[in-house]
Amino acid sequence: MATLFNKFQQAVGVLAKSTTFAKNPRQLQFEADVNKLFMYTSYNRLGREAEETDAEEIIEMAGKATLSEQQKQVQENIHYQVEKFCSLMDGILLPDVRRNESGSQSTSPRPPRRSGLTFAIGSNNAFPHADQPLVPETKPLKLADVSQRLMDQMGYTLEIKPSVIPHKDAGQGCFIKGEADVGTVLAFYPGVIYSPAFYRYIPGYPKVDSQNSYLITRYDGTVINAQPWGLGGESREAWNGSYTPAVKTNTKTAENGSDRLWKALSKPLEGSGKGKEVLERRNPLAFGHLANHPAKEMTPNVMICPYDFPLMAKDLRPYIPNISFGDSGEIKMKRFGSFWFKTGSKDGLEAPVLKTLVLVATRSLCNEELLLNYRLSNSKRRPDWYTPVNEEEDRRRWS
């Protein structure tokens, strides 16, 4: 596997020297990332029977396939893994269904007699509010129990414990418990999704990151705020991502004319903008927001992968730990300086998706902390603990 990893890294290095995108560094970095994901996830999909010759063939394919073809294949590879994960979670959490003598389905063991409505939505939701979605009944398992059962069936799960990063701000870290191959989807990045059309609703706007370190941005400008998700929960529930962030004020700073203009334009908008979705809060992989940046002399072992979850896959929806703020997928935006403006609506012909992120393994992992290159922008003062993994990549990403 070490040889395979080196081959993939060399193949990506060749792309990075291409003159095709020399005048567009951001596009170059985007294509390099897609190239990596194409190779890692394609190799993973072949399974443990894959050989080195398969890796060489994938590298050759990566050199010939167009960017759009690679993106499509990455999405298919990720969705293939997500489907398997969701199927296992269904087996762990949904009530057992067996055939009785008449050939119809019944749950086992048989619960006390209840009305059809109560059975459909669970005992805790027998009389929901008008705006409360129906929550199907699931087994009364705790998150720790679900996590252990997933580990037994899938070979790995995640656990949160003190980080091995040697600095005081590292705090808790996200660890893989068990083993996973290169290209494996290890974690979802949970939380509330904001398209550029709804940036002004992000708590703390415009300085959204001053009190929130759980924000992440996709190349397409989509922002995910994981702060509301926290550490998940102990049930399947209707969730809208509501939370009240702490607000700090600075009364010592003098305000000039441009400051007042900025403040007027940048005032966060009020309004929930969020519908409620029935989500499984006991998701053992919904901890991507707790992956730490590697310290000096350490190497990242996971990378970010955009995943456009098809909303038509309703059976899988409870296990995707995200909700959109507003109708994020239906508004076109145009950037002017630091601001985004609406320019119209989409024609609605595209299948609706949820623009999420997952973390993918860049090598084989076994009982270790997940380390993610944060690629912080060099246009702002970076934290003292931040050691760039690759300054050139950071510059290209935010150029």
matplotlib code that plots the C-alpha trace (Angstrom):
import matplotlib.pyplot as plt

x = [0.0, 2.9, 4.0, 0.5, 0.4, 3.7, 2.4, -0.7, 1.3, 3.6, 0.7, -0.9, 2.5, 2.6, -0.8, 0.5, 3.2, 0.7, 0.8, -2.9, -4.0, -0.9, -2.9, -5.6, -4.0, -7.4, -8.6, -5.3, -5.7, -9.3, -8.4, -5.5, -7.8, -10.4, -7.6, -6.5, -10.0, -10.7, -7.7, -8.2, -11.9, -11.7, -9.1, -11.1, -14.2, -12.2, -12.0, -9.3, -8.6, -7.2, -3.6, -0.9, -1.7, -5.2, -3.6, -1.6, -4.7, -6.5, -3.6, -3.7, -7.5, -7.0, -4.7, -7.2, -10.5, -11.9, -12.4, -16.2, -15.8, -13.6, -16.0, -18.9, -16.9, -15.9, -19.5, -20.5, -17.7, -18.7, -22.4, -21.6, -19.9, -22.6, -25.3, -23.5, -23.1, -26.8, -27.8, -25.8, -27.3, -30.8, -29.9, -28.7, -31.5, -34.7, -37.0, -36.7, -39.2, -40.3, -43.1, -45.9, -48.0, -50.3, -47.4, -47.7, -44.9, -44.8, -42.2, -40.5, -40.7, -44.4, -44.9, -48.0, -51.1, -51.0, -52.8, -51.5, -50.4, -48.4, -46.7, -45.8, -44.2, -42.9, -44.2, -42.4, -44.1, -47.7, -49.1, -46.6, -47.0, -48.3, -44.8, -43.1, -42.2, -43.1, -40.2, -40.2, -39.6, -36.1, -34.4, -33.6, -29.9, -27.4, -24.8, -22.0, -24.0, -24.7, -21.0, -19.8, -22.3, -21.1, -17.5, -18.4, -20.0, -18.0, -14.6, -14.2, -16.0, -15.0, -14.4, -13.7, -10.9, -8.0, -5.9, -2.3, -1.4, 1.2, -0.3, -2.7, -5.5, -5.8, -8.5, -10.4, -9.5, -11.4, -9.9, -10.6, -11.3, -10.5, -9.0, -9.9, -8.3, -7.2, -10.2, -12.6, -15.3, -14.4, -16.5, -19.3, -18.9, -22.2, -24.2, -26.1, -25.4, -25.3, -25.1, -23.7, -27.3, -27.6, -24.2, -25.8, -27.7, -24.6, -24.4, -21.8, -21.7, -19.5, -16.9, -18.4, -15.1, -14.2, -16.1, -16.7, -13.9, -16.4, -16.9, -15.7, -16.0, -16.3, -14.8, -18.2, -18.6, -21.0, -20.3, -21.1, -21.4, -20.9, -21.3, -25.0, -24.4, -22.0, -21.5, -24.7, -27.4, -29.1, -32.1, -33.6, -35.3, -36.6, -33.6, -33.4, -29.9, -31.0, -28.6, -27.6, -23.9, -22.1, -21.7, -18.7, -18.6, -15.7, -16.6, -13.1, -12.8, -13.6, -15.9, -15.2, -17.4, -16.3, -16.8, -20.4, -21.0, -19.6, -21.7, -24.9, -24.3, -23.1, -25.7, -26.7, -30.3, -32.8, -35.1, -34.7, -34.6, -34.4, -37.0, -36.9, -35.4, -35.6, -32.0, -30.2, -28.3, -26.6, -24.6, -21.1, -19.4, -20.8, -17.6, -15.6, -15.6, -13.5, -10.6, -7.5, -4.8, -1.5, 1.3, 4.8, 6.5, 3.0, 1.2, -2.5, -4.2, -7.6, -8.8, -12.0, -14.3, -17.4, -20.4, -23.7, -26.2, -29.2, -32.3, -34.4, -32.7, -35.1, -34.3, -30.7, -31.6, -31.7, -28.0, -26.8, -26.2, -26.9, -29.7, -29.8, -30.5, -33.3, -33.7, -30.0, -30.0, -32.4, -30.7, -27.9, -25.4, -22.8, -19.9, -19.1, -16.1, -16.9, -20.6, -22.8, -26.0, -28.9, -29.0, -32.0, -33.3, -32.3, -34.6, -35.3, -34.3, -31.4, -32.1, -32.0, -29.0, -27.6, -24.1, -22.2, -18.6, -17.0, -13.5, -11.7, -8.7, -5.5, -3.8, -4.6, -5.5, -5.6, -6.5, -5.1, -6.2, -7.7, -5.5, -6.9, -5.0, -7.0, -5.5, -6.1, -5.9, -2.6, -4.4, -5.3, -3.4, -3.1, -3.3, 0.0, -0.6, -1.0, 1.9, 1.2, 1.4, 2.1, 2.2, 1.9, -1.4, -2.7, -2.0, -3.6, -6.7, -7.4, -6.0]
y = [0.0, 2.3, 1.9, 2.6, 5.8, 7.0, 6.2, 8.3, 11.2, 11.2, 11.1, 14.2, 15.9, 15.6, 17.4, 20.2, 21.1, 21.4, 24.7, 24.4, 26.1, 28.1, 31.3, 30.0, 28.6, 28.0, 25.9, 24.0, 23.1, 22.1, 19.8, 18.4, 17.6, 15.9, 13.9, 12.6, 11.8, 10.0, 7.7, 7.1, 6.3, 4.3, 2.1, 1.7, 0.6, -2.3, -3.8, -5.6, -7.8, -4.9, -5.2, -2.8, -3.2, -1.9, 1.2, 1.8, 1.4, 3.9, 6.4, 6.0, 6.6, 9.7, 11.1, 10.6, 11.4, 14.9, 16.9, 16.4, 12.7, 12.4, 14.4, 12.2, 9.1, 10.5, 11.2, 7.6, 6.1, 8.1, 7.4, 3.7, 3.8, 6.0, 3.5, 0.6, 2.6, 3.6, 0.0, -1.1, 1.7, 0.6, -3.0, -1.7, 0.8, -0.2, -2.6, -6.2, -7.2, -10.8, -12.7, -14.2, -17.2, -15.2, -13.9, -10.3, -8.4, -7.8, -6.5, -8.9, -8.9, -7.8, -4.5, -3.6, -2.9, 0.7, 2.8, 2.9, 6.5, 5.8, 2.8, 4.9, 7.8, 6.2, 6.5, 9.8, 11.5, 10.2, 13.7, 15.9, 19.6, 20.7, 21.7, 18.6, 15.9, 12.3, 10.4, 6.7, 4.3, 3.0, 0.7, 2.4, 2.2, 4.8, 6.4, 4.3, 1.1, 2.1, 2.9, -0.5, -2.4, -0.4, -1.3, -5.0, -4.9, -2.4, -2.8, 0.7, 3.6, 6.9, 7.9, 11.3, 11.5, 13.9, 14.7, 13.6, 17.0, 18.6, 22.0, 23.4, 24.3, 20.8, 19.7, 16.7, 14.7, 12.4, 8.9, 5.9, 2.8, -0.2, -0.3, 1.4, 1.3, 4.2, 6.0, 5.1, 7.6, 8.0, 10.9, 13.3, 17.0, 17.7, 20.9, 23.7, 24.4, 27.9, 28.8, 32.2, 33.4, 33.0, 34.1, 37.0, 34.5, 32.8, 33.7, 36.4, 37.6, 39.1, 38.0, 34.5, 32.7, 34.9, 32.8, 29.6, 27.3, 24.7, 26.4, 24.9, 26.0, 24.0, 25.2, 26.3, 28.7, 26.5, 27.0, 24.3, 25.3, 22.3, 24.1, 23.3, 19.6, 19.4, 15.7, 14.5, 13.0, 9.9, 9.6, 10.0, 13.4, 16.3, 18.7, 22.3, 23.2, 25.9, 27.1, 30.3, 31.2, 33.3, 36.9, 39.0, 42.7, 45.1, 48.5, 49.9, 50.1, 53.5, 53.3, 55.4, 56.1, 53.0, 50.9, 52.2, 51.5, 47.9, 47.4, 48.5, 46.3, 43.4, 43.2, 39.5, 38.9, 37.4, 34.5, 30.7, 29.9, 26.2, 23.5, 20.5, 17.2, 13.8, 13.0, 10.2, 12.0, 8.8, 8.8, 7.4, 9.0, 12.5, 13.9, 15.3, 18.7, 17.4, 16.3, 18.3, 20.0, 18.1, 19.5, 20.1, 16.9, 15.3, 14.4, 14.6, 11.2, 12.4, 14.9, 16.8, 15.5, 17.4, 15.1, 16.1, 13.9, 13.2, 14.2, 11.7, 9.0, 9.4, 6.1, 7.4, 10.9, 10.3, 9.4, 12.5, 14.9, 18.2, 20.6, 23.5, 27.0, 28.2, 27.0, 26.9, 25.1, 27.3, 30.7, 32.0, 34.4, 36.8, 38.1, 41.8, 42.5, 41.0, 40.7, 38.3, 39.3, 37.3, 37.2, 34.9, 31.4, 28.0, 26.5, 23.5, 20.9, 19.6, 16.9, 18.5, 17.7, 18.5, 20.0, 18.3, 17.2, 13.9, 13.1, 10.4, 8.4, 9.1, 6.0, 2.8, 3.8, 1.8, 3.1, 6.6, 10.2, 11.7, 14.6, 17.1, 19.9, 22.9, 25.0, 28.3, 31.4, 33.2, 36.6, 36.6, 36.1, 32.4, 30.8, 30.2, 26.4, 26.4, 24.9, 24.9, 21.5, 23.0, 26.8, 26.5, 24.5, 27.0, 30.0, 28.2, 27.2, 30.8, 32.7]
z = [0.0, 0.6, -3.0, -4.2, -2.1, -3.6, -7.1, -6.5, -5.1, -8.0, -10.4, -8.7, -8.8, -12.6, -12.8, -10.5, -13.0, -15.9, -17.7, -18.6, -15.4, -14.6, -14.9, -12.6, -9.4, -7.7, -10.6, -10.6, -6.9, -7.4, -10.3, -8.3, -5.4, -7.7, -9.3, -5.9, -4.9, -8.2, -7.7, -4.0, -4.1, -7.4, -5.9, -2.7, -4.7, -6.2, -2.7, -0.9, -3.8, -5.8, -7.0, -7.9, -11.6, -10.8, -9.2, -12.3, -14.5, -12.3, -12.6, -16.4, -16.4, -14.3, -16.9, -19.7, -18.1, -18.2, -15.0, -15.2, -15.8, -12.7, -10.6, -11.6, -10.8, -7.4, -6.6, -7.6, -5.5, -2.4, -2.8, -3.2, 0.3, 1.8, 0.7, 2.3, 5.5, 5.6, 5.0, 8.0, 10.1, 9.1, 10.2, 13.6, 14.4, 12.6, 14.4, 13.4, 10.7, 10.4, 8.5, 10.6, 9.6, 7.4, 5.4, 6.5, 8.3, 12.0, 14.4, 16.8, 19.8, 19.5, 21.3, 23.3, 21.1, 19.9, 17.3, 13.8, 14.2, 17.4, 15.7, 12.7, 14.5, 17.8, 21.3, 21.9, 19.0, 19.2, 19.0, 17.1, 16.6, 13.3, 12.1, 13.5, 11.0, 11.8, 13.4, 12.7, 15.6, 16.1, 18.6, 22.0, 21.6, 22.8, 20.5, 22.1, 21.4, 17.8, 17.3, 18.6, 16.4, 13.4, 14.3, 14.5, 11.1, 9.1, 10.7, 11.9, 13.7, 15.2, 18.8, 20.4, 23.0, 23.8, 20.8, 20.4, 18.9, 21.2, 21.7, 24.4, 21.9, 20.4, 22.8, 21.7, 18.6, 16.2, 16.1, 13.9, 16.0, 13.8, 10.3, 7.0, 3.5, 1.4, -0.2, 2.6, 3.7, 7.3, 8.5, 7.5, 8.2, 10.0, 10.5, 8.7, 5.1, 3.8, 0.1, -0.8, -1.0, 2.7, 4.0, 5.9, 8.0, 9.4, 13.1, 13.7, 10.1, 8.7, 11.1, 11.2, 12.2, 15.1, 17.6, 15.6, 14.6, 13.1, 9.8, 6.5, 2.9, -0.3, -3.6, -4.8, -1.9, 0.2, 3.9, 6.5, 10.2, 12.4, 15.7, 16.1, 15.7, 18.6, 19.6, 18.1, 20.3, 21.6, 19.3, 15.9, 15.9, 13.9, 13.8, 12.5, 13.6, 16.0, 18.6, 20.3, 19.9, 22.5, 21.5, 22.4, 22.0, 21.7, 23.0, 22.9, 19.1, 17.5, 14.6, 11.5, 8.4, 6.5, 9.6, 9.9, 6.2, 6.5, 9.6, 7.9, 4.9, 7.0, 9.7, 10.0, 8.9, 11.2, 10.4, 10.8, 7.1, 8.1, 7.9, 10.1, 8.9, 10.7, 11.3, 13.1, 15.8, 16.9, 13.6, 14.7, 11.6, 12.1, 13.7, 10.8, 12.4, 15.2, 13.0, 14.0, 11.8, 12.0, 14.0, 12.6, 11.4, 11.1, 7.9, 7.1, 6.7, 5.4, 2.9, 2.2, -0.5, -1.7, -1.7, -3.4, -1.7, -3.9, -2.0, -3.9, -1.9, 1.0, 2.7, 3.2, 4.3, 8.1, 8.1, 6.3, 9.2, 7.4, 6.7, 4.3, 5.5, 3.2, -0.4, -0.9, -4.2, -6.1, -6.2, -8.4, -6.9, -8.2, -6.2, -6.0, -3.8, -0.4, -1.1, -2.9, -4.8, -6.1, -9.9, -10.5, -9.9, -11.4, -13.9, -11.6, -14.2, -12.1, -9.5, -6.0, -3.9, -0.5, -0.8, 1.9, 2.7, 3.8, 4.9, 2.8, 3.9, 1.9, 3.2, 5.2, 8.8, 12.0, 15.5, 15.0, 15.1, 11.9, 10.7, 8.2, 6.4, 7.2, 4.4, 6.3, 4.2, 4.4, 3.9, 7.6, 10.8, 11.4, 14.9, 16.6, 16.5, 12.7, 10.7, 6.9, 5.4, 1.9, 1.6, -2.2, -1.9, 0.6, -1.7, -4.7, -2.7, -1.7, -4.7]

ax = plt.figure().add_subplot(projection="3d")
ax.plot(x, y, z, "-o")
ax.set_aspect("equal")
plt.show()
